[in-house]
């Protein structure tokens, strides 16, 4: 029996939603650890902020007035928005003041961007085709940002490794050079000490010889 395109599309969409839910829930162990320790430590909010704006853009895309018949897109990304907001609220609860201000500031900027995009699309684009193409293209950029967001952590760490290795190489180079110089100075000092000792012994011998000669002369007279 042939499967209609609509059924196949729905089945693939449901499978995609299940995979997306697993993706959204993957940071859960991280936040369990944060809650246990009572601190975000060195964790970054960048992946959750990127996922939030990405899901928000796809929610806008899935609205009936933008792209009709996109219930699966709307529901899964709506769930993604809720999950990411929970993550960010937990992050704010366990972070210091500086991180809180930064995260809140970025969230406000994302809200402004989303609101501006919605207003512009609804007022300037008069067909669902133009609206869905515009919002969909921007949402694809959001997708790229979401998957690239871990680089915000990986790149500084990678640079830290490179600079750390450079410091170790410099330390090893200067350590060997300094050790060699110290060894040379020690050898010179020991040679100088030996020369001084030998010179002192020679002087003592000469003094004794002179003294013996003087004593012999006195005894002879």
C-alpha positions as CSV (number, residue, x, y, z in Angstrom):
1,X,0.0,0.0,0.0
2,X,1.4,3.4,-1.0
3,X,2.1,5.9,1.7
4,X,0.9,9.4,0.9
5,X,3.3,12.3,1.0
6,X,1.4,13.9,3.9
7,X,1.7,10.8,6.1
8,X,5.4,10.5,5.3
9,X,5.9,14.1,6.0
10,X,4.1,13.8,9.4
11,X,6.1,10.7,10.3
12,X,9.4,12.3,9.5
13,X,8.4,15.4,11.3
14,X,7.5,13.5,14.5
15,X,10.8,11.6,14.3
16,X,12.6,15.0,13.9
17,X,10.7,16.3,16.9
18,X,11.8,13.4,19.1
19,X,15.4,13.9,18.1
20,X,15.1,17.6,18.8
21,X,13.7,17.0,22.3
22,X,16.6,14.7,23.0
23,X,18.9,17.5,21.8
24,X,17.2,20.1,24.0
25,X,17.4,17.9,27.0
26,X,21.1,17.0,26.5
27,X,22.4,19.8,28.8
28,X,20.3,18.5,31.7
29,X,23.3,16.7,33.4
30,X,25.2,20.0,33.3
31,X,22.4,21.9,35.1
32,X,22.0,19.1,37.6
33,X,25.7,19.5,38.4
34,X,25.3,23.3,38.6
35,X,22.4,22.9,41.1
36,X,24.3,20.5,43.2
37,X,27.4,22.8,43.4
38,X,25.4,26.0,43.6
39,X,27.5,27.7,41.0
40,X,27.8,27.8,37.2
41,X,31.6,27.8,37.6
42,X,33.2,28.1,34.2
43,X,30.1,27.1,32.2
44,X,29.0,29.5,29.4
45,X,25.4,30.6,28.6
46,X,26.2,31.1,24.9
47,X,24.8,27.7,23.7
48,X,21.5,28.3,25.5
49,X,21.2,31.9,24.3
50,X,21.9,30.7,20.7
51,X,19.3,27.9,21.0
52,X,16.8,30.3,22.5
53,X,17.0,32.8,19.6
54,X,17.0,29.9,17.1
55,X,13.9,28.3,18.5
56,X,12.2,31.7,18.7
57,X,12.8,32.3,15.0
58,X,11.4,28.9,14.1
59,X,8.3,29.6,16.3
60,X,7.8,32.8,14.3
61,X,8.3,30.8,11.1
62,X,5.7,28.2,12.2
63,X,2.9,30.8,12.9
64,X,-0.1,30.3,10.6
65,X,0.2,33.8,9.2
66,X,3.9,33.2,8.2
67,X,3.9,29.5,7.2
68,X,0.6,27.7,7.4
69,X,0.3,24.0,8.3
70,X,3.6,24.0,10.3
71,X,2.2,22.6,13.6
72,X,5.1,20.3,14.2
73,X,7.6,23.1,13.7
74,X,5.7,25.4,16.0
75,X,5.2,22.8,18.8
76,X,8.8,21.5,19.0
77,X,10.4,24.9,18.9
78,X,7.8,26.3,21.4
79,X,8.9,23.4,23.7
80,X,12.6,24.4,22.9
81,X,11.9,28.0,23.9
82,X,10.4,26.9,27.2
83,X,13.3,24.4,27.9
84,X,16.0,27.0,27.1
85,X,14.2,29.6,29.3
86,X,14.3,27.2,32.2
87,X,18.0,26.6,31.6
88,X,18.8,30.3,31.5
89,X,16.7,31.0,34.6
90,X,18.8,28.3,36.4
91,X,22.0,29.8,35.0
92,X,21.0,33.3,36.3
93,X,20.1,31.9,39.7
94,X,23.6,30.3,40.2
95,X,25.8,32.9,38.4
96,X,27.5,36.0,39.7
97,X,26.3,39.6,39.1
98,X,28.5,40.2,36.1
99,X,27.3,37.1,34.3
100,X,23.7,37.8,35.2
101,X,23.9,41.3,33.6
102,X,25.5,39.9,30.5
103,X,23.0,37.1,30.0
104,X,20.0,39.4,30.7
105,X,21.4,42.0,28.3
106,X,21.8,39.4,25.5
107,X,18.2,38.1,26.1
108,X,16.8,41.6,25.8
109,X,18.7,42.1,22.6
110,X,17.3,38.9,21.2
111,X,13.7,39.9,22.2
112,X,14.2,43.3,20.4
113,X,15.5,41.5,17.3
114,X,12.7,39.0,17.3
115,X,10.0,41.7,17.8
116,X,11.5,43.9,15.1
117,X,11.6,41.0,12.6
118,X,8.0,40.1,13.4
119,X,6.8,43.6,12.9
120,X,8.8,44.1,9.7
121,X,7.7,40.8,8.2
122,X,4.0,41.3,9.0
123,X,3.9,44.9,7.7
124,X,6.1,44.7,4.7
125,X,5.5,41.2,3.4
126,X,1.9,40.6,2.3
127,X,2.0,36.9,1.3
128,X,2.8,33.8,3.3
129,X,5.3,32.8,0.7
130,X,7.4,36.0,1.1
131,X,7.1,35.9,4.9
132,X,8.1,32.2,5.2
133,X,11.0,32.7,2.8
134,X,12.3,35.7,4.7
135,X,11.8,34.3,8.2
136,X,13.0,30.8,7.1
137,X,16.3,32.3,5.7
138,X,17.0,34.2,8.9
139,X,16.1,31.1,11.0
140,X,18.7,29.1,9.0
141,X,21.3,31.6,10.2
142,X,20.1,31.1,13.7
143,X,20.5,27.4,13.2
144,X,24.1,27.9,12.2
145,X,24.7,30.1,15.3
146,X,23.2,27.5,17.5
147,X,25.5,24.7,16.3
148,X,28.5,27.0,16.2
149,X,27.9,28.4,19.7
150,X,30.1,25.7,21.5
151,X,33.0,27.3,19.6
152,X,32.7,30.3,22.0
153,X,34.0,27.9,24.6
154,X,36.3,25.7,22.5
155,X,38.2,28.5,20.7
156,X,39.4,30.3,23.9
157,X,40.3,26.9,25.4
158,X,42.2,25.9,22.2
159,X,44.0,29.2,22.3
160,X,44.8,28.6,26.0
161,X,46.3,25.3,25.1
162,X,48.4,26.8,22.4
163,X,49.7,29.6,24.6
164,X,50.3,27.2,27.5
165,X,52.4,24.9,25.2
166,X,54.3,28.0,24.0
167,X,55.1,28.9,27.6
168,X,56.2,25.4,28.4
169,X,58.6,25.5,25.4
170,X,60.0,28.8,26.4
171,X,60.4,27.7,30.0
172,X,62.2,24.5,28.9
173,X,64.5,26.5,26.6
174,X,65.4,29.2,29.2
175,X,65.6,26.6,31.9
176,X,68.2,24.6,30.0
177,X,70.1,27.8,29.1
178,X,70.0,29.1,32.7
179,X,71.1,25.7,34.0
180,X,74.0,25.6,31.5
181,X,75.1,29.1,32.5
182,X,74.8,28.2,36.2
183,X,76.9,25.1,35.6
184,X,79.5,27.1,33.7
185,X,79.7,29.6,36.6
186,X,80.0,26.8,39.1
187,X,82.9,25.3,37.1
188,X,84.6,28.6,36.8
189,X,84.2,29.3,40.5
190,X,85.6,25.8,41.4
191,X,88.5,26.3,39.0
192,X,89.2,29.7,40.5
193,X,89.0,28.3,44.0
194,X,91.4,25.5,43.1
195,X,93.8,28.0,41.5
196,X,93.6,30.2,44.6
197,X,94.3,27.1,46.8
198,X,97.2,26.1,44.7
199,X,98.6,29.6,44.7
200,X,98.3,29.7,48.5
201,X,100.1,26.3,48.8
202,X,102.9,27.6,46.6
203,X,103.2,30.7,48.7
204,X,103.3,28.6,51.8
205,X,106.0,26.3,50.4
206,X,108.1,29.3,49.3
207,X,107.8,30.8,52.7
208,X,108.9,27.6,54.3
209,X,111.8,27.3,51.9
210,X,112.9,30.8,52.7
211,X,112.5,30.3,56.4
212,X,114.5,27.1,56.2
213,X,117.3,28.9,54.3
214,X,117.3,31.6,56.8
215,X,117.5,29.1,59.7
216,X,120.4,27.3,58.0
217,X,122.3,30.5,57.5
218,X,121.8,31.5,61.1
219,X,123.0,28.1,62.3
220,X,126.0,28.2,60.1
221,X,127.1,31.5,61.5
